[in-house]
Amino acid sequence: MRAAMNTKRNLVTAALVAPAAAWLCVFLVLPFIAMLVFAFGERAPEGGYQAAFTFAQFANLPTRAAAFWNTLVLAPAGAMLCLLVAYPVAYYLAVRANPRYRLILVSLVVVPFWTSLLVRTYAWMYILGSRGIPNLLSMIGIEDVRMLNTPGAVLLGIVYGYLPLMIMPIYVSLEKLDRRLLEASADLGAKPVSTFFGVTLPLSLPGVMTGVALVTILLLGEYLIPQLLGGGKVFFIGNALVDLFLQSRNWPFGSAIAVTLVAVVVVVLMVAMRIAWKVAGTRQVDLV
């Protein structure tokens, strides 16, 4: 009887998992295998893929060093800027905000996702363009200010576009915070700053790590923001891939870059998970 029940349970579990597994296999695993095969091929004379086995595409990766450099510098920098802005907002929503208005305030954080990122980025193009802030500055005598098509514009667009994705994990982590720990810290004579660094911050680190990993991984493949706000002068790996697949039609080289990007994402995930496990396993609250 028990064996029959276990078999039935396993069949039910398999039936529930099968659609998601099939979806991942068809739209994630198989395309990655195809991309891996392409990465070791050659560009056909008319463009596209030609069967071969060579490491020449990986040897050519330094020719796209600028795209890798911009991505590996601006993506973590954008994630850190998002964290600096998001943590105070999440802290206020979870700890300080009036419970009666908390749901409304959290909804306001999510509202930007109701509109297309493309539309919002075009709005920033106008704000940072010659008819926006630089035009206002010229009226008060500050001339020749260029804000669009710069790394600063890309970072600003990143923070604006990805801020909600950083706020929500931190908010969830802080919202679960036991308020009695904060009261105990105050009763033991700890100052607010000591309470924050000794109690609040350590207990919110899982949310911080989740937000940083989520935003960083998405930024590693970002295309739209550097394309519109960088104007082709701030090139990410995503922009390089679009150029190689759609313009020069060098599919093997583009596949090699994509495989390298996947490897970088896997490393970022492993590092983030390792840090999160260490934090979860050794987390202690110091109330003194």
C-alpha positions in Angstrom: 0.0 0.0 0.0 2.8 2.4 1.0 4.7 1.6 -2.2 1.5 2.4 -4.3 1.0 5.7 -2.5 4.6 6.7 -3.1 4.4 5.7 -6.8 1.2 7.8 -7.1 2.8 10.7 -5.4 5.9 10.5 -7.7 3.6 10.4 -10.7 1.7 13.5 -9.6 5.0 15.3 -8.9 6.3 14.3 -12.3 3.1 15.5 -14.0 3.4 18.9 -12.2 7.1 19.3 -13.0 6.9 18.0 -16.6 5.5 21.2 -18.3 8.1 23.5 -16.7 10.9 21.0 -17.4 9.8 20.7 -21.1 9.6 24.5 -21.4 13.1 24.9 -20.0 14.5 22.1 -22.2 13.0 23.5 -25.4 13.6 27.2 -24.8 16.7 27.2 -22.6 18.8 24.0 -22.8 18.4 23.3 -26.6 19.2 26.9 -27.7 22.2 26.9 -25.4 23.4 23.7 -26.9 23.0 25.1 -30.4 24.8 28.3 -29.3 27.7 26.2 -27.9 28.0 24.3 -31.2 28.0 27.6 -33.2 30.7 28.9 -30.9 33.2 26.3 -32.2 32.3 26.9 -35.9 33.3 29.4 -38.5 31.5 32.2 -40.2 30.2 31.2 -43.6 31.3 33.4 -46.6 27.8 34.8 -46.9 27.3 35.1 -43.2 25.8 32.8 -40.6 27.3 29.5 -39.5 29.6 27.0 -41.2 30.4 23.7 -39.6 33.9 23.4 -38.1 35.7 22.8 -34.9 38.0 25.7 -33.9 38.8 27.9 -30.9 39.4 30.9 -33.1 36.2 32.6 -32.0 37.2 32.5 -28.4 40.7 33.7 -29.3 39.1 36.7 -30.9 37.3 37.7 -27.7 39.8 40.5 -26.9 38.6 42.4 -29.9 35.4 43.0 -28.0 37.3 43.9 -24.8 35.6 47.3 -24.6 32.1 45.7 -24.5 33.3 43.3 -21.8 34.9 46.1 -19.8 31.9 48.4 -19.9 29.6 45.5 -18.9 31.8 44.2 -16.1 32.3 47.7 -14.7 29.0 49.4 -15.2 26.8 46.4 -14.4 28.2 46.0 -10.8 28.4 49.8 -10.4 24.8 50.1 -11.4 23.8 47.4 -9.0 25.7 49.1 -6.2 24.0 52.4 -7.0 20.6 50.7 -7.0 21.5 49.2 -3.6 22.4 52.6 -2.2 19.1 54.1 -3.3 17.0 51.1 -2.6 18.0 50.2 0.9 16.8 53.5 2.5 13.5 53.2 0.6 13.0 49.6 1.6 13.9 50.4 5.2 11.4 53.2 5.4 8.6 51.1 3.8 9.3 48.1 6.1 10.2 49.7 9.4 9.1 53.4 9.4 6.1 53.7 7.2 2.6 53.8 8.6 1.1 50.4 8.2 -2.1 52.0 6.9 -0.3 53.5 3.9 2.4 50.8 3.4 0.6 48.9 0.7 0.0 52.1 -1.2 3.6 53.1 -1.0 4.8 49.6 -2.1 2.4 49.8 -5.0 4.0 53.1 -6.0 7.3 51.3 -6.2 5.8 48.7 -8.6 3.9 51.3 -10.8 6.9 51.9 -13.2 6.7 48.3 -14.3 3.2 49.1 -15.7 4.8 51.0 -18.5 7.3 49.8 -21.1 11.0 50.3 -20.3 11.4 51.5 -23.8 9.0 54.4 -23.2 10.6 55.3 -19.9 14.1 55.3 -21.5 12.9 57.5 -24.3 11.6 59.9 -21.6 15.1 60.0 -20.1 16.6 60.7 -23.6 14.5 63.8 -23.7 15.4 64.9 -20.2 19.1 64.4 -20.7 19.1 65.6 -24.3 19.9 69.1 -25.6 16.3 70.2 -25.0 16.2 68.9 -21.4 18.5 69.6 -18.4 21.4 70.9 -20.6 19.0 73.5 -22.1 17.9 74.6 -18.6 21.5 74.9 -17.5 22.4 77.0 -20.5 19.7 79.5 -19.5 21.6 80.2 -16.3 25.0 80.5 -18.0 26.3 76.9 -17.9 27.1 76.1 -21.5 28.2 73.0 -23.3 26.9 70.4 -20.8 26.6 67.0 -22.4 24.6 64.4 -20.4 23.3 62.0 -23.0 25.5 59.4 -24.6 27.8 59.2 -21.5 28.4 56.4 -18.9 26.7 58.6 -16.4 23.5 58.6 -18.5 23.6 54.8 -18.7 24.1 54.5 -15.0 21.2 56.8 -14.4 19.0 54.8 -16.7 20.1 51.6 -15.0 19.2 52.9 -11.5 15.8 54.2 -12.7 15.0 51.0 -14.6 16.1 48.4 -12.1 15.5 50.1 -8.8 12.2 48.3 -8.1 13.9 44.9 -8.6 16.4 45.9 -5.8 13.8 47.4 -3.5 11.4 44.5 -3.3 13.8 41.7 -2.1 15.2 44.0 0.6 11.7 45.1 1.6 10.6 41.5 2.0 13.7 40.8 4.1 13.2 43.8 6.3 9.5 43.3 6.6 10.1 39.9 8.3 12.4 41.6 10.8 11.5 40.8 14.4 10.8 44.3 16.0 11.6 42.9 19.4 15.2 42.6 18.4 15.3 46.4 17.7 13.6 47.1 21.1 16.0 44.8 22.9 18.9 46.6 21.3 17.6 49.9 22.4 16.9 48.6 25.9 20.6 47.4 26.1 21.7 51.0 25.4 22.7 50.6 21.8 22.5 53.8 19.7 20.4 53.7 16.5 23.5 53.5 14.3 24.8 50.5 16.4 21.3 48.9 16.2 21.3 49.3 12.4 24.8 47.8 11.8 24.5 45.2 14.5 20.9 44.0 14.0 19.1 45.4 11.0 21.8 45.1 8.4 22.9 41.5 9.2 19.3 40.3 9.2 18.6 41.9 5.9 21.7 40.6 4.0 19.8 37.7 2.3 17.5 40.3 0.7 20.5 42.5 -0.2 22.3 39.6 -1.8 19.2 38.5 -3.7 18.6 42.0 -5.1 22.3 42.6 -6.0 22.5 39.2 -7.8 19.2 39.7 -9.6 20.1 43.2 -10.9 23.7 42.3 -11.8 22.7 39.2 -13.8 20.0 41.1 -15.7 22.4 44.0 -16.4 25.1 41.7 -17.8 22.7 41.1 -20.8 21.3 44.6 -20.9 20.9 46.1 -24.4 18.2 48.8 -24.5 19.6 51.3 -21.9 23.2 51.5 -23.3 21.8 51.6 -26.8 19.5 54.6 -26.2 21.3 56.5 -23.4 24.8 55.5 -24.5 24.2 56.3 -28.1 26.6 53.6 -29.3 29.5 55.2 -27.3 28.8 53.0 -24.2 28.8 49.5 -25.6 27.6 46.5 -23.5 27.9 42.8 -24.4 24.2 42.8 -25.4 24.9 45.5 -28.0 27.9 43.5 -29.3 25.7 40.4 -29.7 23.0 42.4 -31.6 25.7 43.7 -33.9 27.3 40.3 -34.5 24.1 38.4 -35.1 22.0 41.0 -37.0 24.6 43.3 -38.7 27.8 41.4 -39.5 26.1 38.0 -39.3 29.1 36.5 -37.5 27.1 33.9 -35.6 30.0 31.8 -34.4 31.8 34.8 -32.8 28.5 36.0 -31.3 27.9 32.6 -29.9 31.3 32.5 -28.4 30.6 35.9 -26.7 27.2 34.6 -25.5 28.8 31.4 -24.1 31.3 33.5 -22.2 28.6 35.8 -20.9 26.7 32.7 -19.6 29.9 31.5 -17.9 30.2 34.9 -16.2 26.6 34.8 -15.1 27.1 31.3 -13.6 30.2 32.5 -11.7 28.2 35.5 -10.4 25.4 33.2 -9.2 27.8 30.8 -7.5 29.6 33.6 -5.7 26.2 35.1 -4.6 24.9 31.8 -3.4 28.1 31.0 -1.5 28.0 34.4 0.2 24.3 34.0 1.0 24.9 30.5 2.5 27.7 31.9 4.6 25.5 34.7 5.8 22.6 32.3 6.6 24.9 29.8 8.3 26.9 32.2 10.4 24.5 35.1 11.0 24.5 36.3 14.5 22.9 39.3 16.1 25.1 41.5 18.3 23.0 43.5 20.7 25.9 45.0 22.7 
